[in-house]
Each structure stands twice: as structure tokens, then as C-alpha cells.
Amino acid sequence: MASITLKTPHSGDYEQPTGLFINNEFVKAVDGKTFEVINPTDETVICSVQEASEKDVDLAVAAARKAFQGEWRLKTTPEQRGKYLVNLADLFEENMDLLAAVESLDNGKAITMAKGDVGACVGCLRYYGGWADKIEGKVVDTSPDAFNYIRKEPIGVCGQIIPWNFPLLMWAWKIGPAVATGNCVVIKTAEQTPLSALVACTLIKKAGFPPGVINVISGFGKIAGAALSSHMDVDKVAFTGSTVVGRQIMKAAAGSNLKRVTLELGGKSPNIVFADADIDNAISWVNFGIYYNHGQCCCAGSRVYVQEGIYDKFIQRFKERAAKNAVGDPFHEDTFQGPQVSQLQFDRIMGYIEEGKKAGATVEVGGNRIGTKGFFIEPTIFSNVTEDMKIVQEEIFGPVCTVSKFKTKEEVIELGNNTTYGLAAAVHTTNLNTAIEVANSLKAGTVWVNSYNSLHWQLPFGGVKESGHGRELGEAALDNYLQTKTVSIRLGDALFG
Amino acid sequence: MSNLSIELEAPNGRKWTQPTGLFINNEFVASTSKQTIESIDPATELRIAEVHTASAEDVDKAVQAAKKALKHESWKHMSGTDRGILMAKLADLIEEEKELLATIDAWDNGKPYSVALGDDLPETIGTIRYYSGWADKTYGQTISTTRAKFAYTLRQPIGVVAQIIPWNYPLSMAAWKLGPALACGNTVVLKAAEQTPLSILVLGTLIKKAGFPPGVVNLINGYGREAGAALVQHPLVDKVAFTGSTATASQIMKMAARTLKNITLETGGKSPLIVFEDCDLEQAIKWSHYGIMSNQGQICTATSRLFVHSSIYEKFLQAFKAQVKEVSKVGDQWDESTFQGPQVTRAQYDRILSYIAIGKSEGATLLCGGEAQGGKGFYIQPTVFTDVKDSMRISREEIFGPVVTISSFESEEEVISRANDTTYGLGASVFTKDLERAHRVAEEMEAGMVWINSSQDCDFRVPFGGVKQSGIGRELGEAGLEAYTQVKAVHINMGTKL
């Protein structure tokens, strides 16, 4: 199926595939439906791409199943699997500028940030490439009458539903561990941001992957996503997105074939600054913690707690810092914050800002739209908030944070944990014991000390409570894609007559 | 000797500039020693080239370079991921030069070029690539003790590692050593074997090209008694890894004992291969032939003692003899049909012939072979002794040539006992179709590795090493990393007050 020619200020003209990527080819949707992709910087239509219906999901799943039962499991060695992933990493590196440009075009993130994302994709794919031939089981000695061993086997066909906030990075996080451990995948990208994954698909065949191992479809959650999560021939579904949808996916899995589920959902992560913190560094990290990626991070440090001794100083300097964040065209090299991803998200965030104002919180800085075209919102800080306010309890997913005062370590641990979420948290302090005690007491999957949003492919990432189950990244992610089989060989005669 | 390189052309027409110096700090330098090492083509007995040999002073230079590099931030602060990237690059560069490197090892060692290209090089490349993936996947632990303590362990490099490798698989042996050492962040001084000094120096050019900081990998040639001894005893060397003869290993252990150096050793073997009556006979013949006759019998894990069940003994002997006749074509490295090349040096050749003479004098029956091939080159006929008693020297001592002993057995219990009746314990092979027997016998073998229905069937992802006098420690697989890290425990006091 032919691609179309698009253009970005960073890459110039490029070929954008628009089909569904099944069996290493781009194909039209069975019903021929398409949907529009919007540029959040100027609200124009970039192009249309094929939309997957249940029929296309069936085809993609069948392709993955065929590959899994065939060449991928029977012929491809773990070493080769690893080499393909490393090849893909190398190809990502070679095509960094193009991939970053498409990401900025579709998602609206700054080009410098998009390049950072692509670099992280390279690291992630290469890292998992190294794991492929290092999947090990155990031999367990129970008695002289038995030889027992444990095998770690791939699960089979995995459905993976990814979000729009880091389109390529989320794609790499899912493919890496799933493919390294020998599974085949069907990935549904987010309807807001289908483009960069399709460009990445042009590299899959080149990297050496046999057809059917990695399939990528564009489509809507309600249709294609729902079809994947309830499909009787999908063995596992992995989802990153909102907690609301996460619940539906769990229900769909339960209602179909009890497929395994891992979820990486929302957060309302506390970012805690003690009076003995290095205040300059803390300001920098707190700013980055909420405004990075326009606040569109599941782990965003959206609730800031500052110890009373430095509160006034902190708030003053944080206001100034937030106002300095360069908001503008993603393709300008100086831009830090681009537009929010869509009209829907924009409206939602502005709605929360109104809620905050109505509830009586103080707008320290920001609180308004920027300009009239493009989904741009000012970096916003609310102070004088109470814990029960919506803006303190609910995930906003935009460049909006709340700042509160606290007195003691015990108090802030309780405040930090006062949420149904548990994705991330941070502690800023120069005191060793405070750092360790607070980090150990916060209910979160990741705690940063004196930094924020410092993810790395070697370190497990995921949530507790309603932020999800399972961990991605690191060695931990491999377990999401393996099942344990015990083989027990009897070395002796029958026990019973 | 002043030249640091020489233009060479191999008999297969391949031409290259062969470095001849010592590779220290990413440069080739002349040695201070007046001695040189001659590389001889074992097929023609003609000299290929002369290389510099390291004196004790040169060894000191190399160790100092490794020590400096260990502490320099360019290596010390390099992330595991980045170390892995350098190693992957090295693997890619070796792959690009595989024909050249295979040519050098074939010419220098005597093994057939097709084997060097088809076996040695993929193993070398695969091993480095495999360990490149481990570089950012080694962990310490957090350990739960009491509320008043936060305890964790760090995995840190051991430091400057001295690695002494043998001549039987020059490049593969280098890869087995460098892989885990570099993955874990150590710096290295590696001494190649004096019988095969050439390919390691070309590897040096690739180390530099891959981008390793200077001093991280130093590659030298030298005589065991001088350079090897200097290396093992050097006060700044933190660990010694040696593969070679048990006799030399014992010397090394003594030298290392003085300063309590951390050592790992991989030495000799006299590995048994047991053929039960319920085996697939055709496969047993093929594998048992391969298990002793490949690489000219110059394999530490060679299954050199065959035990065949009495009920199939005669049948086995005839089939084995036929297999030798059909497959063990003796010839030079460049002839595509060669299975067995010359032995690596005159010294090895003489040693093997003397064992053949011993076998004859001990009264074993010669089924085939038993003589030197004759003519130029260190060629020996593939030799099979039968009716061998366990007490014969040819059954007890490692010959390291294309010489196998075959005897018969009656019961499983008997053969297990006889197979284990050796000071060695490197490999063992068992041929049977009976599932229970296979696992049971594997458990009983006093060996670091057991092959069921194969022989010499290694994989760099699976641990390799010996028990008893075949060595200390394991190489390859995840297990291979253990020898190259040390565990440091860190205790943070979270509340215990005096």
C-alpha cells in the first residue's frame, strides 16, 4: 500500500506510511475506514490513516499466531532475536532526526525532547536485545528419584495498547521485552498519535524480523483496543493509559479467556521538598517534574509539598522559574513546552483549571490558554489548596501543579500517600536518613531522591494501588512476557502398585 | 628486533600488515627483550613471522597501563551500557575481518581454514557479543536485616586482570577471557600463547578501532617462564585467569599463593565417553570420532577415553575404524577436504608420538594409525588403541593429539567408577536412548560438563569448566561473570546509636 509524502521543518519531505502493518506489509483496513490525524500546533489535519476494525484485529492476531507457532518459535534462536532487536536499535539511531520530527509533528512535543525520546528508544531496544539469549530457568533438587527443571517460556500472542504521550518510547518499551522473550505482538497505537510507529515499522523488516512477529495497527480504543483485550486468541494484554480504561481492559480479559493483564495507569505523584534540600536543584527538578512533556506524564510530580521553613522562598522562585519555560512551536530549538496533544485534552485541562479557581485556590502563575490557535496552555501553579480539592486528588495530565506546605516528615509521608494512585514520588533533601526513610515509606513504584522523571531502561518502572500492576523496564519486564513451566522427570519405578 | 609490523601473504593469497609489537595503551611498542618468538607454519615447518616478546619490564609497563586505565574516568565512570556498546562494536569489527582472522589462526595453529572460519570465528564473535549484553545487567542486592540498617551490595570490577591463554583456539580463548572481564569493568593484560602469537595482535588493532580507552586491553606475547611468571606475580595484578596444562596451572597457583591473588584455572582433561548398548550407534560413532579427532585432538575437553558396552564392542570398533578412514583426511589448512591438519608445533608432535610409542610398549592393540604421517609438517595419523587397560599411561595421561583409547565394560556401575577414576574432571559424554539412565549417569559423572548424545558440543551461554584437577571456577554463561566481579557490602546505619 502506498505511503503519502509529508513534510516537517526538521526533516523536510518524508514518506509517511498510512496502512496497518501486518506480516511486515502495510495493508488497507478490511472495511477501508480511515481517521484523521490532527496537528496540535495549528489544529490542521496532517493526513488520514487506515483504521483497524475487529476484522483487522483478527487478521493481525492470526498473523502473530502463525509466526509464533512457526518460524519464530521453531527456527529463530534467542541469539537471533537479540540481534534483530539490536539491529532495530541501530536503525532507530540512524533515523533519529526523521523519527523525532514525526513525533513532534503528531504529538506536539518539542523537537529536542522528541530526540531525547528516540535516544531512549535506542537504549531500550538495545538493552532488551542483550537479554534475548539470557532467559534462564532453574534445576531444583527434590529427591534422588526425580530430575526437575523449570522452563521460562514465551506466552504467545501479546496485545499491547499504547498511549499518545510518548508514542515511540512506549512502542519500544512494549516491543523490547515481549520480543526478546520470544513472543509475537499486535500493538494498537493511540488514535491521537499513530504516525511515528508506522514510520518505525518501515525499519522492522530491515532489522530482520520475520513477518508476523511485530504487527502494528492504528485505531480507536473502543473498537480495536476492545477487540484485542477480549480476543480469544490473544494470550496477554499490556496496557498503558488511563485508570478508567485500565479497568475496562481487566474486565474484558476476565470476560474472555482470562488472558494475563499488565497495566500502567495514571498517577498523582507527590514531589516533596524538605527545608534542608539544595533549593536551586529542587526548583529545577520540581519544574521539570511537572512541566516536562507538558505535564502529560503518568508519573508527573503534580502535587508539590514544601516544608514550611522554605515555603515562601520556594514559591517565589518556583513561580519565576515556571514562567520562564519556553512555550511555543515544537520545531523551534529553544522550545521546552509545545501544545497539549488534542482538543479533548486541552478542554479537560482547562476544565480542571476552572475547577481550581472555583474551589478558591490561588493561581500563582499561569491559568490561561496561550494564543488562539494550537492547544497551548500556560505553565500553571495553584497554591492555598486543600487536600480534598479535585485539582489535588484527580489526575489533570497537563502543565498544572498544586503546591502545599508541610511541617514534619511523618505528616508529609501521610499526605504523599493520601491518594488512590501510587506510581512515583520524589524527595528532595541533603539528609541521608530522611532520604532513605521517606523513600522507603512512600507507597509508589519509583521514588526519586533529588531528581524527577529520571527513568532508565535498566530500572523497573510501574505502579502500586490504582496506578497499575506489573513493572516495565529492567530485568523485571521480562517476567510479564514469560510463563513458568515445571518439568519433572521420574528417575525410578512407579510409587503405587 | 625493531620492526613493529611485517607484510604477510598467506598461502591462500590473503595479504595484510601483521603487527609484531606489544599492544600496550592502544599502541604497538617494541619490547625491551632481545628475544623474539617465531611463529612457525606447522604444515610446512617454515617461519611465518617473528614477534616481540615481553620481558618482565614490558610486563610491568602493560600492568601499569592497565592500572592507570582502571582508575581513569574514561573507563571507571563508563556506564555498563556504554561498555556493552564498545564490546558489541568489537564483535562487529571481528565479524568484518573474519576471513583474515581465520586465515591467520589456520596458518599459525594448523587447523583447517574452513574450521577456523566456520567454528572458531563465529564462537569468538558470538562470545563477545553475548557478554556485551551482560555489561548493564549485573546487580548488587538490597538485603533485609533490621530497621536500623539499610544494607546493599555493590558488584564491582576486581581490577587489573592477568589472562594467559592457550594455542588451541587462539581467538576463541581470547574472547572467552575478554568477554566477561570487560563486561564487568575490569582492565586486562592478556598474554597469548607463544605457539600462536599472531591473531591476538590483529585483534589489538580492532580494540583500538572499537574505541576502548587506552590501557583497558593490553595484549602481549611472551614466554610463559618469563612474561607469564612476571604477570602472575606482579603486585598490581588483582586476579589471574589461566587456561593451559595442569602442570603450568599448578605453578601459577603456587606463585599466586604468595600474594593470595584471586585465580581461576582451566586445565587438562582425560574425559570419558560412554557408549551404552541402547545408543543410536551411528550417531555415537560420529560424535565419538569428532570428540577426539577434531582440532587435531588438541582440545582440553576431548573425550579421549571411550568405554563401549561389551555387547556392541566389536561392532563399534569396526564402525569407528571405518569412520576414521572415511572422515579423518589429513592435509594442510588450505585444502577444503582436510579434516585433520598438522599438530601445532614440533614439541607437541614429539610428545604425541612418544605417547603412541608408550601405548605400543604397554601392550595396547593398535586398531589403526600409530605412526607419523611422514614428510614435511607435524602430521600424525589418527590413532586408535583398543584393549586398553585403565592402568596404562595412555589411558591415564592427557595426550592432546589425535589418539583415542577404547575399552569395553559390562555394567553401568562399573563404567561409572572407571570413568571417574582419574585426577581430571572436565567433560564426559554418555550415549544412550534411555531417559532415566541419561540423567542418572550425568549426575554420577565427576565432571564440570556432561554431554548426553554428543561431544564437544559447547555453547558460550552455558557454563564451562572442570572439577578435581581440571580447574577452578567456571567460564561462559552467566556463571562466567562471577570470576570477574567482587561483592562489596555497604551498611548504612539507620538508627543504631551507641
Interface residues (C-beta under 8 A of the other chain):
Chain A: E79 G82 K83 V86 G123 R126 Y127 G129 G130 W131 A132 D133 K134 E136 F147 L432 N433 I436 E437 Q458 E475 I489 R490 L491 G492
Chain B: G80 T81 G84 I85 A88 G126 R129 Y130 S132 G133 W134 A135 D136 K137 Y139 F150 L435 E436 H439 R440 E443 R461 E478 I492 M494 G495
